[in-house]
Amino acid sequence: MPDFIELDRLEKVFTVRRRAGRLRRERREVRAVDGISCTVARGEMVGYIGPNGAGKSTTVKMLTGILTPSGGRLRVAGIDPATDRTRLARRMGVVFGQRTTLWWDLPLRDSYALMRRLYRIEPARYRVNLERCVDLLDLGALLDVPVRQLSLGQRMRGDIAAALLHDPEVLYLDEPTIGLDVVSKAKVRGFLRDVNAERGTTVLLTTHDLTDVEQLCDRVVVIDRGRLVYDGGLAGLRAAGGGERTLVVDLAREAPPVEVPGARFVRSEGPRQWLALPAGASAAPVVAALAARYPLADLSVREPDIEEVIARVYASGGVPAPAAAPR
């Protein structure tokens, strides 16, 4: 698969002013994106993650042509977004979790009709795409509701449908499941998997919900303070960042601290006990040993917090010579 998105030493620098006394102000440069280089293949689903303020949204805005890079080279489908944004707009879909592309005072149905005219979508193609989005995202009861009356979760589903009506080749998702309940999140994730598998849509996903990344992406690109610190698989990220996974064990009855090879007892509260094991280690042997030795009522595995993992990767200087996941 050819590279669909290309970032070569991409930079974005903002100049900010701050007070330096009662009458004096000084200018300071903030490097929101600092020399990022990576590629995304056509049809790939990539998680683009990092802490707040890492530069994720700034990168997406440059990819869409909203912002112009301060340095480096950027291409999407061979197009420079900053100089040919109109032509690229027909080939991309964008969802910003905190912003909407829908018309605030219009019902969803009318917003979609305006989208059809803006993108010049053929009527037959529009009907098919709209019916599919409405069905899979459960929007039927909301089509005649003004956007301003929708909850955040309902609006997010409406925005995702709007971004896909014109069959974009690439979809940028910035916090697409924010405000959604568990059932709605599952529907959105399933919908995005289907879009990627059936249409080969390239997806770049920025999110703080690690479950989104785990269930949708085989590859993650991590940035912190505007710099690339990791590019590869999610398991490799946890191994690179160190840390520990947490095993929450609910015993059938209260018992002394459990002891099994490969895990470390952390604490207990009644019949519930917490164990820790290395982030890169498999939980299967530990679970098998627990099941063989103790009466289990329930058990769950909690992954290390993504921001903690990213902070550790960054503190260690990142992963040398980042390499993309196999394509």
Protein Blocks (a to p, Z undefined) as FASTA:
>chain_A
ZZfbdcehiacdddddddebjkbccdddddfbghiacdddehiacdddddehilpmmmmm
mmnomaccfbdjddeehiafklmmmlmmmmpccddfkbcfbdfkbcfklmmmmmmmmnop
afklmmmmmmmmmmmnopmlmmmgcfklpcfklmmmmmmmmmmmnopabdcdehklgoia
fklmmmmmmmmmmmmmmnopacddddfblklmmmmpcbdcddeehiafbdcdfklmmmmn
gpadddddddfbdcdddddehiacfbdehjbccddddfkbcfklmmmmmmmmpccfbdcd
ddddfklmmmmmmmnopaehiadddZZ
